[in-house]
Amino acid sequence: MRSIIISLVMLCSSTFAHAEDFDHTETNTFIKSGDFTFGTRQNIGLDVQQYILRYDFADTPYRVEYRNVQKGDRQEHWLRAQIKQFSSNGFWYNHRFEHRIREQKDDVLRYRPQFGYNYKVGKFKPFITFEPQFNYNYNTKDAGYSHMQTFTGVEYKVNDKFTVVPYLEVDFDKSFDKDIAFFIVDFKFKL
């Protein structure tokens, strides 16, 4: 029954995307050793890339992360803290706080709660994630809802050291109109 429910949710969420949306593809590579993770995000068809350094505090729900983001000739520095709030029967919720230092744009504080559902079926784990984003602009003092990111896909654990995660991201603007959609694939390695 759970498989049927998540399949229907995934199908419905992907119907918001159309062929003309997919003008770029994102690839993420993560290498984890102990509590540290190094990652890269590369985009095919878009001049954006990220370099990621992450630390998970052992036996706690806490994580910190630094991202160096290259957007064309601009550079950004993102400092992120995450708290895994709860996980129960496939449902989960996280808090994310992010300070973005941005060239040629105002710096912002962003609250990015995440919630979703996943269900393990053998080596596969289909999932759906919702991530509304709220910004505080340090310069203008504006605060409020910014946009929503959604992620729908399946995690495939090849073995204990390697996982592949193909998924679809569909973003919605402040008015909940579809803004963009694109394919992503994560490659996760454990040393």
Phi and psi in degrees as a GROMACS rama.xvg file:
@    title "Ramachandran Plot"
@    xaxis  label "Phi"
@    yaxis  label "Psi"
@TYPE xy
-60.7024  -41.0347  ARG-2
-60.1676  -40.4642  SER-3
-66.3572  -43.7932  ILE-4
-62.2746  -49.4645  ILE-5
-67.2749  -34.1582  ILE-6
-63.1384  -42.4047  SER-7
-64.5955  -42.353  LEU-8
-62.9457  -43.9902  VAL-9
-62.9664  -42.7816  MET-10
-62.6821  -45.6113  LEU-11
-64.543  -40.5748  CYS-12
-68.949  -32.2175  SER-13
-76.0309  -15.9534  SER-14
-69.9103  -13.9269  THR-15
-76.6952  -13.3272  PHE-16
-100.117  144.887  ALA-17
-125.432  162.738  HIS-18
-54.2966  -37.4793  ALA-19
-69.1178  -12.8181  GLU-20
-71.8187  -30.7411  ASP-21
-84.5702  68.7774  PHE-22
-91.9737  -5.71855  ASP-23
-151.027  163.618  HIS-24
-130.084  142.204  THR-25
-111.806  137.555  GLU-26
-124.344  135.256  THR-27
-122.625  136.551  ASN-28
-124.766  127.359  THR-29
-125.239  131.757  PHE-30
-120.051  117.523  ILE-31
-109.408  131.784  LYS-32
-136.336  110.871  SER-33
64.1101  -126.678  GLY-34
-91.1982  -5.49813  ASP-35
-99.5668  144.323  PHE-36
-133.114  133.851  THR-37
-111.662  136.289  PHE-38
-142.258  160.685  GLY-39
-133.108  150.575  THR-40
-128.091  120.714  ARG-41
-120.466  144.936  GLN-42
-118.758  133.495  ASN-43
-97.5795  117.205  ILE-44
94.9652  7.94889  GLY-45
-150.579  133.51  LEU-46
-85.4764  65.0682  ASP-47
-138.692  133.708  VAL-48
-146.006  155.215  GLN-49
-134.631  149.229  GLN-50
-123.494  129.309  TYR-51
-124.308  133.226  ILE-52
-125.553  123.317  LEU-53
-128.837  144.384  ARG-54
-131.573  123.498  TYR-55
-100.985  123.495  ASP-56
-74.2787  118.783  PHE-57
-57.0271  137.756  ALA-58
58.6141  27.5517  ASP-59
-136.557  167.696  THR-60
-87.9768  11.9914  PRO-61
-100.64  143.56  TYR-62
-144.132  143.693  ARG-63
-125.161  154.276  VAL-64
-152.696  143.864  GLU-65
-119.901  134.991  TYR-66
-127.162  128.751  ARG-67
-100.086  118.74  ASN-68
-114.946  126.26  VAL-69
-106.747  117.037  GLN-70
-120.148  92.6248  LYS-71
63.5758  -122.107  GLY-72
-94.7138  5.58973  ASP-73
-100.476  152.278  ARG-74
-126.97  143.395  GLN-75
-130.983  153.127  GLU-76
-123.551  121.843  HIS-77
-112.774  126.811  TRP-78
-112.351  123.057  LEU-79
-128.79  141.066  ARG-80
-124.854  138.966  ALA-81
-131.182  141.194  GLN-82
-124.353  120.14  ILE-83
-79.8504  107.271  LYS-84
-77.114  -53.9637  GLN-85
-158.136  160.683  PHE-86
-148.947  125.793  SER-87
-152.876  121.476  SER-88
52.2325  39.0229  ASN-89
91.2134  -18.7649  GLY-90
-87.9215  142.695  PHE-91
-151.055  162.919  TRP-92
-150.038  133.573  TYR-93
-128.174  151.922  ASN-94
-103.899  137.287  HIS-95
-132.707  131.006  ARG-96
-120.906  134.91  PHE-97
-140.106  128.982  GLU-98
-104.601  121.315  HIS-99
-111.523  120.327  ARG-100
-98.0577  116.995  ILE-101
-126.773  131.242  ARG-102
-74.0039  138.428  GLU-103
62.0628  14.1591  GLN-104
-144.677  161.576  LYS-105
-70.2461  143.126  ASP-106
-72.4103  148.528  ASP-107
-137.349  154.526  VAL-108
-105.755  129.774  LEU-109
-123.654  129.708  ARG-110
-100.84  124.51  TYR-111
-128.468  78.0841  ARG-112
-67.0623  147.045  PRO-113
-126.103  139.356  GLN-114
-148.608  154.182  PHE-115
-177.148  -165.346  GLY-116
-143.586  140.529  TYR-117
-142.866  158.837  ASN-118
-148.022  124.163  TYR-119
-85.0458  129.944  LYS-120
-131.111  94.4379  VAL-121
64.0795  -125.337  GLY-122
-86.0496  -1.67736  LYS-123
-105.087  144.166  PHE-124
-137.043  92.2115  LYS-125
-67.1449  148.962  PRO-126
-149.96  160.212  PHE-127
-140.579  135.661  ILE-128
-130.964  138.566  THR-129
-117.585  134.651  PHE-130
-138.554  85.4752  GLU-131
-68.9366  149.308  PRO-132
-128.844  133.989  GLN-133
-121.6  130.214  PHE-134
-112.954  147.343  ASN-135
-122.335  119.869  TYR-136
-90.8198  118.239  ASN-137
-64.0156  -32.5255  TYR-138
-80.1125  -51.2505  ASN-139
-88.7941  -13.1715  THR-140
68.9051  9.19862  LYS-141
-69.1227  143.075  ASP-142
-143.314  147.665  ALA-143
153.031  -176.47  GLY-144
-64.5655  136.263  TYR-145
-108.221  -58.706  SER-146
-169.767  175.864  HIS-147
-126.58  132.337  MET-148
-107.039  140.098  GLN-149
-127.018  144.892  THR-150
-132.035  128.929  PHE-151
-134.536  124.511  THR-152
-172.877  -158.509  GLY-153
-143.945  134.507  VAL-154
-93.8901  130.613  GLU-155
-119.43  112.608  TYR-156
-86.3939  101.821  LYS-157
-65.451  -47.8135  VAL-158
-159.281  -172.773  ASN-159
-65.0601  -16.5386  ASP-160
-109.423  -9.22616  LYS-161
-145.722  128.919  PHE-162
-132.04  140.389  THR-163
-117.708  135.532  VAL-164
-131.926  93.8211  VAL-165
-85.0814  137.406  PRO-166
-158.481  172.434  TYR-167
-118.175  131.498  LEU-168
-107.881  128.943  GLU-169
-125.636  122.22  VAL-170
-106.445  145.182  ASP-171
-122.649  139.094  PHE-172
-77.6292  -172.174  ASP-173
-58.8315  -28.2194  LYS-174
-93.4672  7.52438  SER-175
67.2993  23.0403  PHE-176
-89.0289  144.344  ASP-177
-61.4631  132.013  LYS-178
-102.881  -49.9704  ASP-179
-156.807  155.011  ILE-180
-144.448  140.905  ALA-181
-159.259  160.725  PHE-182
-87.9633  148.687  PHE-183
-136.871  147.675  ILE-184
-137.322  129.596  VAL-185
-102.435  141.067  ASP-186
-119.345  116.372  PHE-187
-115.422  123.353  LYS-188
-116.64  141.027  PHE-189
-117.456  130.6  LYS-190
